[in-house]
Amino acid sequence: MSRILGQFGTDTAPYVLREAAGRDGGAVRVLHGAGWALAGATADADGGVAAVLTGRLDVRLPLLSRIEAGGRGVAERAPAALVRAAFQTEGPGFTEPLRGGYAVAVADTRGAQRLVLATDDAGSIPLYHHWDRVRQVFSFASDLPALLALLPSRPALWQPGLDAYLTTGAALDGHTLFDGVRMLPPGTTAVYERGAGPRLIRRDPAEGATVPAPGTPGREPRPERARRSRGGTPAEALLDLPGPGTALLRELTGPDLPSAGPAPDGAGPGAPPPLDRRRVRDLPALLPEFVWRLGQPEADPGALLVSALYAAARRQGLGTVLASDAAEEIVAGRRRVEAALGEGPQDWLSRYADWLAPVPAAHRARLYARDYRAFLDDRGDAAHGLAVRLGAEAERRSRRAALTAFELDELLPARGLRRTAHLAGGHAVSGLLPWSARRLWTAAAPYAAGPAPAAAGTLSGLLVPGGELMDFVRETLSPSRLRISGLLSRRSVEKLFAAQLDRPSERLAGTIWALVVFELWREEFGPAVRRPVPPPVRAKSPAELPALTRRAPVL
């Protein structure tokens, strides 16, 4: 996946965009004019309108027909040219006939200049943006390192970010862990005009039929179904992860599609996670690059295996693979929902939140430093916000509808699809899903039944006395390094290590891993950490103070 990026409201030299876009190589085309600049590998400009696109457009002919019906011919059928012509025909509503997984940016310099950004209905490709009110400059990019390279100074850490990451695995509601840097929601168009801030327009999702569950009588032959669902962008292989998401995609696409891999060191389907004794020695060098690609911390150690498989696919010369990692997220989300629906009316919210969280609520409360805990108590932590949100939605609709909408519309774009886009794109591979996330959710029902697959236990096995990973994580979470941010209690982290060494468990090891990745991310990107200011203590009124009187002399 090639990145797109740009700025509006300032004269940005082309070399600035090339440098920001060029970390992973690949040619980019820069389009620029007075007060604006866009860059991307897929770009087009004509008639005062410039467009850049990353991802894919699945439905071309209906789009062409609509453009030509509007009285405009399309000289070439390149995706960026189609986007530019569609905008000239439809204006900001140009995304209505678009289908596929994409992120686009259009600069309209006819008359009053404006910039328009858009993402597909599922949020397949993240698009980050930053609005500088003082300088009146709007910046955007499809990955965070490129966007940060465009800003005059590094943004501070978003103060609630650590709690959000440990509670739900990612910042939600369009936030990122960088203060002032936002992610465009799925199915959203952002319009920026000079002299005003960005305006977000949420579009109605496109209608589509559901996919029957595997084994349903009367289904179409699998290969034909897969080809049509991929919209003419054929996948060359299936990312072969050992999980139910991979099995779901294999059932839907048929047995003929080859597997992407093998993983490094000859590991193939069903291979162990990458945190084994052969690879631990490489982690100190691997993890900084890993968090750089993602742009934000990732609590799931299985993402390392995903990254290794995408790298292996690239070495095999593959350019497009079916993203089993995103399908695994969909199946896991469906399993969480089904389990929560089996709980009583008093317990379903707390149980769902605990299954979702990388770090259990009881651990989070103890791990935070005193000032950070006081900040969250005064503001309201992520768990409280999640409970209020889902509880209100469940009263308005139903528990199933509330949880399903949260999983697909909020959690999947912020966690699974974002991770797929960055890990696949970081290795110059396009990771696709053969059907929309909502359709796969329907088809995933049989794969989500029953308990979750047992953990391999490798992570916990490395965090034991003498374990290969223990020295590395102890150094990363040393008191001297934790003191820099002041967000975690050094004493509580030491107690966490002691508990893991005394009675090793996957849950404790996962908590340690989540903290390690956060600290490595913080050091890699260097966001300024504003120390939480504890809420003011209410002073007692004079009436509450004890009266000071001189004791009368005893006669």
Phi and psi in degrees as a GROMACS rama.xvg file:
@    title "Ramachandran Plot"
@    xaxis  label "Phi"
@    yaxis  label "Psi"
@TYPE xy
-82.0207  149.83  SER-2
-91.6668  157.34  ARG-3
-123.143  152.909  ILE-4
-163.114  166.666  LEU-5
174.182  174.699  GLY-6
-139.704  152.777  GLN-7
-138.591  132.323  PHE-8
103.308  4.99356  GLY-9
-153.737  157.267  THR-10
-88.2259  104.158  ASP-11
-101.169  123.827  THR-12
-67.5093  143.784  ALA-13
-55.7446  -35.6432  PRO-14
-64.5615  -27.7913  TYR-15
-64.2069  -44.3676  VAL-16
-68.1666  -38.9488  LEU-17
-63.2643  -42.1852  ARG-18
-65.3187  -42.6111  GLU-19
-65.0109  -33.0151  ALA-20
-88.0205  -12.5609  ALA-21
-94.8071  10.9981  GLY-22
-60.2816  -42.0047  ARG-23
-98.4329  12.941  ASP-24
76.6547  -173.67  GLY-25
94.2144  138.76  GLY-26
-75.681  142.273  ALA-27
-128.639  149.515  VAL-28
-106.91  131.576  ARG-29
-105.084  125.975  VAL-30
-112.513  129.533  LEU-31
-152.894  160.237  HIS-32
-157.526  -168.485  GLY-33
-65.8078  112.444  ALA-34
85.1691  8.77568  GLY-35
-155.723  157.245  TRP-36
-161.109  136.998  ALA-37
-127.528  153.069  LEU-38
-145.952  143.626  ALA-39
179.443  158.681  GLY-40
-70.3878  -29.9557  ALA-41
-110.501  103.09  THR-42
-141.336  155.099  ALA-43
-158.888  144.914  ASP-44
-145.546  138.471  ALA-45
-172.471  141.764  ASP-46
62.065  33.8897  GLY-47
81.4402  7.50636  GLY-48
-126.397  129.485  VAL-49
-120.524  143.638  ALA-50
-139.777  142.393  ALA-51
-129.564  149.045  VAL-52
-143.822  142.506  LEU-53
-128.375  144.89  THR-54
106.901  -143.58  GLY-55
-145.423  149.928  ARG-56
-106.255  124.099  LEU-57
-89.6126  -32.21  ASP-58
-111.883  105.019  VAL-59
-96.7271  -47.7712  ARG-60
-62.9361  -46.6279  LEU-61
-58.6025  -34.8568  PRO-62
-66.8062  -44.3579  LEU-63
-60.2915  -44.1765  LEU-64
-61.1907  -40.4322  SER-65
-67.5251  -40.0327  ARG-66
-65.1359  -45.8846  ILE-67
-67.8374  -32.3784  GLU-68
-65.9038  -25.9917  ALA-69
-81.8349  4.78828  GLY-70
89.393  14.3764  GLY-71
-118.494  131.202  ARG-72
-87.8848  153.134  GLY-73
-116.394  110.894  VAL-74
-69.0244  -33.5829  ALA-75
-133.95  157.006  GLU-76
-105.156  21.8914  ARG-77
-63.2723  144.341  ALA-78
-55.0995  -44.5309  PRO-79
-65.016  -35.0694  ALA-80
-66.1696  -38.0237  ALA-81
-65.5628  -41.7368  LEU-82
-63.0612  -45.3601  VAL-83
-62.1902  -44.2168  ARG-84
-66.8891  -37.6243  ALA-85
-63.3333  -39.0261  ALA-86
-67.0133  -40.8379  PHE-87
-63.9392  -27.3366  GLN-88
-85.5694  -44.6714  THR-89
-104.569  -17.9576  GLU-90
75.5062  -154.121  GLY-91
-60.1051  -15.2405  PRO-92
-86.017  18.5239  GLY-93
-65.8219  -16.3276  PHE-94
-78.6941  -12.1799  THR-95
-56.3985  -41.4096  GLU-96
-88.0061  -0.0490605  PRO-97
-80.4183  140.237  LEU-98
-133.882  148.502  ARG-99
129.01  -168.465  GLY-100
-111.009  109.469  GLY-101
-152.111  162.664  TYR-102
-138.263  132.59  ALA-103
-131.865  155.571  VAL-104
-136.896  135.73  ALA-105
-129.544  127.813  VAL-106
-104.911  119.847  ALA-107
-107.043  108.958  ASP-108
-103.548  11.9143  THR-109
-81.2671  120.687  ARG-110
68.4464  -136.981  GLY-111
-67.177  122.124  ALA-112
-68.5439  144.759  GLN-113
-151.417  153.977  ARG-114
-117.949  134.452  LEU-115
-124.714  126.226  VAL-116
-113.482  150.296  LEU-117
-153.752  146.213  ALA-118
-121.666  160.169  THR-119
-71.84  172.638  ASP-120
-62.0894  -30.3248  ASP-121
-90.8173  -14.1381  ALA-122
73.7213  39.0667  GLY-123
-62.2084  -34.405  SER-124
-123.31  121.985  ILE-125
-69.7114  148.806  PRO-126
-135.761  113.785  LEU-127
-99.3579  148.03  TYR-128
-146.134  157.444  HIS-129
-142.556  130.502  HIS-130
-113.648  114.66  TRP-131
-94.4704  101.304  ASP-132
-65.5242  -35.3196  ARG-133
-69.4381  -49.0974  VAL-134
-84.949  -10.2358  ARG-135
56.8381  47.1534  GLN-136
-122.309  130.893  VAL-137
-110.428  124.547  PHE-138
-121.104  149.055  SER-139
-149.645  160.069  PHE-140
-166.466  158.438  ALA-141
-88.6509  0.0958132  SER-142
-144.903  155.011  ASP-143
-69.3686  -43.3228  LEU-144
-56.122  -39.3538  PRO-145
-66.036  -41.5204  ALA-146
-64.8688  -44.8149  LEU-147
-61.2146  -32.565  LEU-148
-67.318  -20.1873  ALA-149
-86.5248  -17.4461  LEU-150
-85.2209  146.594  LEU-151
-67.9231  -24.015  PRO-152
-147.764  155.478  SER-153
-72.1504  128.72  ARG-154
-63.7175  156.773  PRO-155
-77.1749  165.012  ALA-156
-67.3502  132.689  LEU-157
-67.7254  116.973  TRP-158
-56.3975  -41.7945  GLN-159
-75.8455  1.19135  PRO-160
-63.3537  -42.8633  GLY-161
-60.1259  -44.5576  LEU-162
-65.4967  -39.7838  ASP-163
-62.9319  -43.0092  ALA-164
-63.54  -43.0518  TYR-165
-77.2962  -16.7113  LEU-166
-92.336  -44.7405  THR-167
-122.736  0.694482  THR-168
86.5299  -6.75071  GLY-169
-168.946  158.035  ALA-170
-72.5858  135.006  ALA-171
-110.468  -177.523  LEU-172
57.215  35.1866  ASP-173
83.4854  -4.49804  GLY-174
-76.2648  158.807  HIS-175
-125.605  176.903  THR-176
-78.2783  0.658951  LEU-177
-101.117  127.5  PHE-178
-64.7451  127.101  ASP-179
86.9602  -7.42362  GLY-180
-100.288  122.235  VAL-181
-116.554  159.66  ARG-182
-112.018  129.879  MET-183
-64.223  128.256  LEU-184
-64.6629  159.837  PRO-185
-60.2877  148.26  PRO-186
59.0192  37.314  GLY-187
-125.236  142.118  THR-188
-113.525  129.675  THR-189
-109.192  128.852  ALA-190
-117.061  122.526  VAL-191
-118.396  124.894  TYR-192
-121.127  147.278  GLU-193
-56.7934  136.874  ARG-194
87.127  -1.21257  GLY-195
-142.388  154.4  ALA-196
-73.4004  171.695  GLY-197
-65.7148  143.775  PRO-198
-116.568  123.801  ARG-199
-97.2508  134.176  LEU-200
-123.041  115.466  ILE-201
-87.2983  123.603  ARG-202
-90.4804  157.111  ARG-203
-74.2717  135.319  ASP-204
-66.2034  149.768  PRO-205
-69.3417  144.087  ALA-206
-76.2448  151.12  GLU-207
-166.433  151.03  GLY-208
-76.1788  154.739  ALA-209
-83.6286  162.744  THR-210
-97.3513  126.54  VAL-211
-62.0663  151.597  PRO-212
-62.9224  147.509  ALA-213
-54.385  138.16  PRO-214
93.52  -5.25795  GLY-215
-68.4277  130.744  THR-216
-61.6667  147.303  PRO-217
81.8864  12.1077  GLY-218
-70.343  154.96  ARG-219
-70.7899  159.157  GLU-220
-56.2046  138.956  PRO-221
-60.8541  -48.1958  ARG-222
-60.2425  -42.9866  PRO-223
-62.3009  -40.89  GLU-224
-63.7461  -43.2261  ARG-225
-65.2009  -42.1168  ALA-226
-62.3549  -42.4655  ARG-227
-69.8508  -37.8415  ARG-228
-67.6269  -27.7931  SER-229
-84.5498  -0.132471  ARG-230
60.6729  35.1992  GLY-231
83.0253  4.85119  GLY-232
-109.526  85.6398  THR-233
-69.8372  136.194  PRO-234
-81.4009  139.67  ALA-235
-89.0383  -19.8153  GLU-236
-162.842  169.843  ALA-237
-111.266  124.822  LEU-238
-63.6267  116.086  LEU-239
-95.8356  83.9105  ASP-240
-92.661  146.873  LEU-241
-80.6345  82.5114  PRO-242
-165.373  172.933  GLY-243
-68.5091  -26.7657  PRO-244
-63.8345  -40.6244  GLY-245
-64.3196  -41.6918  THR-246
-62.2125  -37.8653  ALA-247
-62.6906  -48.3342  LEU-248
-65.2111  -36.7185  LEU-249
-64.3965  -38.8611  ARG-250
-64.9704  -37.8634  GLU-251
-79.7438  -29.1125  LEU-252
-100.873  -15.4489  THR-253
93.8789  169.455  GLY-254
-82.755  -7.5143  PRO-255
-80.2195  -22.0591  ASP-256
-71.7382  125.456  LEU-257
-70.0912  165.922  PRO-258
-92.476  141.843  SER-259
-83.1519  131.53  ALA-260
142.122  -161.822  GLY-261
-75.5299  169.9  PRO-262
-69.4984  171.223  ALA-263
-54.9111  154.135  PRO-264
63.5662  23.7404  ASP-265
81.0714  7.04857  GLY-266
-70.2602  139.829  ALA-267
-123.477  -151.587  GLY-268
-55.4074  136.463  PRO-269
76.663  13.4163  GLY-270
-66.8497  155.519  ALA-271
-68.4832  158.531  PRO-272
-58.3305  161.089  PRO-273
-74.2763  -9.18959  PRO-274
-85.9311  50.9155  LEU-275
-101.402  178.575  ASP-276
-67.132  -20.9616  ARG-277
-73.8965  -25.7032  ARG-278
-114.365  -7.97492  ARG-279
-60.3857  -34.7546  VAL-280
-63.0215  -21.4932  ARG-281
-90.3283  -8.20803  ASP-282
-61.3936  -43.8098  LEU-283
-56.3281  -32.7101  PRO-284
-85.7019  -29.2883  ALA-285
-77.7725  -42.0541  LEU-286
-65.9369  -40.8365  LEU-287
-58.3466  -42.374  PRO-288
-65.8968  -36.0307  GLU-289
-62.3031  -49.084  PHE-290
-71.1384  -27.0197  VAL-291
-65.3555  -43.5572  TRP-292
-61.1474  -42.6095  ARG-293
-75.3835  -29.8188  LEU-294
82.4235  -22.303  GLY-295
-140.688  158.322  GLN-296
-65.481  148.732  PRO-297
-127.16  117.246  GLU-298
-81.8132  -14.9187  ALA-299
-88.4664  113.069  ASP-300
-64.5033  -20.1905  PRO-301
-63.3566  -17.296  GLY-302
-64.1259  -24.5885  ALA-303
-65.4349  -38.9467  LEU-304
-65.4097  -40.8278  LEU-305
-59.2448  -46.2652  VAL-306
-61.6547  -40.546  SER-307
-64.2881  -37.6088  ALA-308
-69.9254  -38.6827  LEU-309
-65.3159  -38.3573  TYR-310
-63.6016  -40.8699  ALA-311
-65.2397  -38.4678  ALA-312
-61.498  -39.907  ALA-313
-66.0082  -40.6549  ARG-314
-63.4213  -27.9853  ARG-315
-78.2697  -4.36706  GLN-316
85.6317  13.8213  GLY-317
-82.4581  139.616  LEU-318
-108.597  -26.0675  GLY-319
-137.752  124.569  THR-320
-132.584  156.273  VAL-321
-76.1866  129.389  LEU-322
-84.5083  84.7528  ALA-323
-63.9078  -26.6747  SER-324
-63.6736  -38.5978  ASP-325
-68.1831  -37.2692  ALA-326
-65.0332  -35.246  ALA-327
-61.792  -39.2102  GLU-328
-64.2742  -39.082  GLU-329
-65.535  -45.531  ILE-330
-64.3515  -41.941  VAL-331
-62.7856  -39.8756  ALA-332
-64.8427  -42.2461  GLY-333
-63.0166  -38.3316  ARG-334
-64.7854  -40.5733  ARG-335
-60.7637  -42.9819  ARG-336
-64.3454  -46.8785  VAL-337
-62.7564  -39.0284  GLU-338
-66.3752  -40.3833  ALA-339
-65.9441  -36.5157  ALA-340
-67.0993  -20.6035  LEU-341
-83.9297  -5.06299  GLY-342
-88.5814  162.588  GLU-343
-72.1359  168.384  GLY-344
-63.7069  -21.4732  PRO-345
-89.3765  -19.4539  GLN-346
-112.99  -13.9374  ASP-347
-63.4417  -37.7141  TRP-348
-68.2705  -47.2047  LEU-349
-66.6395  -38.1458  SER-350
-67.9774  -41.8044  ARG-351
-61.5023  -45.1082  TYR-352
-61.9139  -36.4916  ALA-353
-70.5874  -37.9668  ASP-354
-67.2245  -29.7327  TRP-355
-78.7643  -34.044  LEU-356
-74.9253  133.744  ALA-357
-63.0854  -30.6131  PRO-358
-127.347  126.625  VAL-359
-59.1249  153.487  PRO-360
-58.3027  -40.8461  ALA-361
-62.5177  -37.9064  ALA-362
-70.4338  -41.4471  HIS-363
-59.0029  -46.0802  ARG-364
-59.6356  -34.7632  ALA-365
-83.7293  -25.7107  ARG-366
-78.9194  -26.0902  LEU-367
-72.2466  143.924  TYR-368
-64.7282  159.579  ALA-369
-59.1689  -46.4941  ARG-370
-66.5539  -37.4398  ASP-371
-68.5661  -38.172  TYR-372
-64.8073  -39.757  ARG-373
-66.0374  -37.6732  ALA-374
-60.448  -44.629  PHE-375
-69.1129  -37.5369  LEU-376
-62.2052  -37.5724  ASP-377
-76.2962  -37.521  ASP-378
-85.9806  -32.6053  ARG-379
101.332  123.062  GLY-380
-83.4895  175.511  ASP-381
-65.3021  -34.9454  ALA-382
-64.7107  -40.7677  ALA-383
-64.4541  -44.4856  HIS-384
-62.0141  -37.9808  GLY-385
-65.8436  -43.3019  LEU-386
-63.9241  -43.192  ALA-387
-63.4242  -44.4392  VAL-388
-63.3139  -52.1004  ARG-389
-70.076  -35.6172  LEU-390
-62.7389  -43.3422  GLY-391
-66.1465  -41.0188  ALA-392
-65.2156  -38.1777  GLU-393
-66.3641  -34.1047  ALA-394
-70.1911  -34.5754  GLU-395
-76.5934  -36.0394  ARG-396
-121.531  -95.6901  ARG-397
-157.632  164.23  SER-398
-60.3613  -45.169  ARG-399
-61.7513  -46.1897  ARG-400
-63.9951  -40.4241  ALA-401
-65.3399  -46.5605  ALA-402
-69.4699  -39.5531  LEU-403
-63.9916  -44.983  THR-404
-62.3099  -40.8691  ALA-405
-63.9559  -44.279  PHE-406
-63.0308  -45.7655  GLU-407
-85.4036  -37.5185  LEU-408
-91.1115  -24.0089  ASP-409
-116.648  -54.9223  GLU-410
-73.8102  -46.1896  LEU-411
-61.2936  -46.6156  LEU-412
-63.5795  -37.6088  PRO-413
-76.3455  -25.6527  ALA-414
-113.024  -73.2464  ARG-415
-67.5807  -51.3371  GLY-416
-69.4175  -37.0719  LEU-417
-61.3351  -45.208  ARG-418
-63.9537  -42.9369  ARG-419
-59.6442  -46.8346  THR-420
-59.7762  -43.2646  ALA-421
-78.0954  -39.858  HIS-422
-71.7888  -42.7375  LEU-423
-67.4004  -48.7383  ALA-424
-62.8905  -32.6781  GLY-425
-63.737  -21.5619  GLY-426
-108.093  18.6561  HIS-427
58.7108  38.4816  ALA-428
-122.148  145.119  VAL-429
-99.1284  118.82  SER-430
-97.2924  116.207  GLY-431
-113.325  153.556  LEU-432
-106.592  135.279  LEU-433
-69.7478  -22.063  PRO-434
-136.345  170.647  TRP-435
-66.7015  159.34  SER-436
-61.1343  -37.7317  ALA-437
-67.6693  -35.8892  ARG-438
-68.8755  -41.193  ARG-439
-65.9385  -32.8617  LEU-440
-58.398  -43.1481  TRP-441
-64.3101  -44.4529  THR-442
-71.5681  -16.8345  ALA-443
-82.4953  -3.9197  ALA-444
-51.7682  -49.6828  ALA-445
-66.8404  -26.9537  PRO-446
-80.5627  -18.5158  TYR-447
-92.3872  -5.19155  ALA-448
-72.9192  144.9  ALA-449
85.3726  178.927  GLY-450
-71.2029  161.887  PRO-451
-67.9819  152.088  ALA-452
-57.7031  144.253  PRO-453
-65.1335  141.064  ALA-454
-68.4998  147.628  ALA-455
-69.6853  -24.3679  ALA-456
84.0573  0.515408  GLY-457
-66.2677  -41.6232  THR-458
-61.7907  -47.5053  LEU-459
-63.1428  -36.6485  SER-460
-65.4137  -22.9111  GLY-461
-87.9456  -14.1042  LEU-462
-108.504  60.7657  LEU-463
-130.871  166.452  VAL-464
-52.678  122.216  PRO-465
82.1573  0.0927934  GLY-466
-64.6251  147.889  GLY-467
-62.8502  -24.5628  GLU-468
-95.549  -12.3936  LEU-469
-64.9701  -44.1368  MET-470
-62.4307  -40.0931  ASP-471
-64.1918  -47.2957  PHE-472
-72.1737  -32.4216  VAL-473
-64.7571  -40.5133  ARG-474
-66.585  -41.7888  GLU-475
-63.7853  -37.0401  THR-476
-103.533  30.0164  LEU-477
-68.37  153.214  SER-478
-55.2381  -37.5063  PRO-479
-65.5327  -34.7065  SER-480
-79.8629  -36.1081  ARG-481
-67.5689  -27.5224  LEU-482
-65.499  -24.7474  ARG-483
-63.5822  -46.2011  ILE-484
-86.7412  -32.4783  SER-485
69.4439  18.7135  GLY-486
-93.3655  -26.5976  LEU-487
-111.471  144.205  LEU-488
-76.1609  119.08  SER-489
-63.4278  -38.2694  ARG-490
-66.0123  -40.974  ARG-491
-67.9789  -35.2915  SER-492
-65.6599  -38.7111  VAL-493
-63.4553  -39.5838  GLU-494
-65.5915  -34.9705  LYS-495
-62.6384  -44.5849  LEU-496
-60.7615  -43.9196  PHE-497
-61.5374  -40.8486  ALA-498
-65.2588  -40.2613  ALA-499
-66.8091  -39.0397  GLN-500
-70.1474  -31.6531  LEU-501
-76.6955  -47.5046  ASP-502
-137.864  83.8165  ARG-503
-58.6008  139.159  PRO-504
-149.667  155.976  SER-505
-65.2786  -34.3258  GLU-506
-66.6854  -45.1241  ARG-507
-66.3284  -42.6989  LEU-508
-62.9781  -38.9455  ALA-509
-64.4642  -36.004  GLY-510
-63.7914  -45.9643  THR-511
-60.8791  -43.8116  ILE-512
-60.9806  -43.795  TRP-513
-60.3394  -39.8931  ALA-514
-68.7174  -40.0014  LEU-515
-60.583  -46.7928  VAL-516
-64.7563  -38.5717  VAL-517
-61.9694  -45.6617  PHE-518
-65.3286  -40.4002  GLU-519
-64.1692  -39.8794  LEU-520
-62.5419  -44.6562  TRP-521
-61.4478  -40.7638  ARG-522
-71.541  -35.1349  GLU-523
-67.4649  -44.3924  GLU-524
-95.7171  -20.4574  PHE-525
60.8394  39.5559  GLY-526
-67.847  137.535  PRO-527
-63.6611  135.582  ALA-528
-105.564  113.577  VAL-529
-81.1958  117.519  ARG-530
-60.2958  128.942  ARG-531
-58.1552  133.575  PRO-532
-93.5341  118.546  VAL-533
-63.3817  150.071  PRO-534
-60.1203  144.772  PRO-535
-62.9962  144.682  PRO-536
-87.452  127.224  VAL-537
-68.9418  123.666  ARG-538
-74.0055  144.784  ALA-539
-72.6545  146.004  LYS-540
-74.9858  157.956  SER-541
-54.7076  -30.7176  PRO-542
-67.0113  -22.8654  ALA-543
-87.7781  -11.2576  GLU-544
-79.7277  144.527  LEU-545
-65.7494  142.283  PRO-546
-75.5582  130.466  ALA-547
-100.867  114.255  LEU-548
-126.6  150.3  THR-549
-77.5576  129.076  ARG-550
-67.877  132.276  ARG-551
-68.6786  139.101  ALA-552
-63.3669  144.856  PRO-553
-84.9165  123.107  VAL-554
